[in-house]
Amino acid sequence: MTANFSFECIASCQETKARAGVFQTPHGIVETPRFMPVGTLANVKTITPAQLQDTGAQMVLSNTYHLHLQPGEDIVAGGGGLHKFMGWHGPMLTDSGGFQVFSLSEMRKITEEGVTFRSPHDGQIINLTPERSIAIQNTLGADVIMAFDECPPYPATRQEVEAATSRTYRWLERCITAHQRPDQALFGIVQGGVYLDLRAKAAEDLKQLDLPGYAIGGVSVGEPPELIAQIVATTAPLLPFDKPRYLMGVGTYREMAVAIASGVDLFDCVIPTRWARHGTAMVQGERWNLKNAKFREDFAPLDETCPCYTCQNFSRAYISHLVRSQEILAYTLLSIHNITELIRFTQKIRNAIIKGTFAQDFAHWLEPSTESSDED
């Protein structure tokens, strides 16, 4: 693997393909499976890096496209690189801007060369190519950087998905050529939409490139949960066993449990902070709307078993009051709890894999559901 990076599987589940591992990076280890909070603009919304560390977070994400627009990668580099600039000293990952190829479809044009965007800030034309994406990420300085890819929408025709998947591979080859920093691990992304044979071929093609890690992209873009599960179950086992596997944009209990059972190691999603900003707490897999009247005189903590700062110091009634009053502290306290909740869930799964009880302990979460998640 690339200098200063390694991945070791320390335990696996006999009944499923779940595994517990240790991913070593230049800024520390990530114990997998692990949920990773999203800090799109070099901050996880409403909380400080110290509060983030207290949630148990080990690895944090930022976004290439958004940081390029504001403040610009050169300013981040001038501030000592992404870690120092945002005051987070643990491992970091930057997305390539590829998701914006999907999410900003009304503001961009795709060609073989790359993608042309119109800035939502000032209307300026932005050309993002595989080479440019890698150059920006090299400048930002995250530990893990992602290849520039084309994420097809759902639904899309087989012809459209096949074209996007082929282009993603060609762009990956250009990313590998452009990558200049051995202290950053470049991950490739498997596309293929809902077409399992295209997913399998893409996984096999990427595996031949012997990259430091692999991601499954193009899921949670509108398709039903059962299709996501099929995609992951098909794709993850085809990826190298000795490299980390990252499922992009997924972060509900059930989605993560099902994906872990297929052999996935890393996850990211914005739902803990997004739901917090809507006054919603995540409690043992449930969604609680703190605006509900039943919480106004409920003086218990959100979760008596949770060690987070929020649960150790404040009641449901107090947080409900803050939410109703639209106080910023409400969003901070809920974000702290929600992030802790998802990280604790993946930690519990990790411990169960090591103990050999994952399939039994998490059987409920391995059943089909209609949950879905989205991007910030």
Secondary structure, DSSP 8 states (H G I E B T S, - for coil): --TT-EEEEEEE-SSSS-EEEEEEETTEEEEESEEE-B-TTSS-TT--HHHHHHTT---EEEEHHHHHHTT-HHHHHHTTSHHHHHT--S-EEEE-SHHHHHHTGGGEEE-SS-EEEE-TTT--EEEE-HHHHHHHHHHHT-SEEE-------SS--HHHHHHHHHHHHHHHHHHHHH---TTSEEEEEE--TT-HHHHHHHHHHHHTT--SEEEE-S-SSS--HHHHHHHHHHHGGGS-TTS-EEETT--SHHHHHHHHHTT--EEE-SHHHHHHHTTEEEETTEEEETTSGGGTT--S-S-TT--SHHHHH--HHHHHHHHHTT-HHHHHHHHHHHHHHHHHHHHHHHHHHHHT-HHHHTTGGGS---------
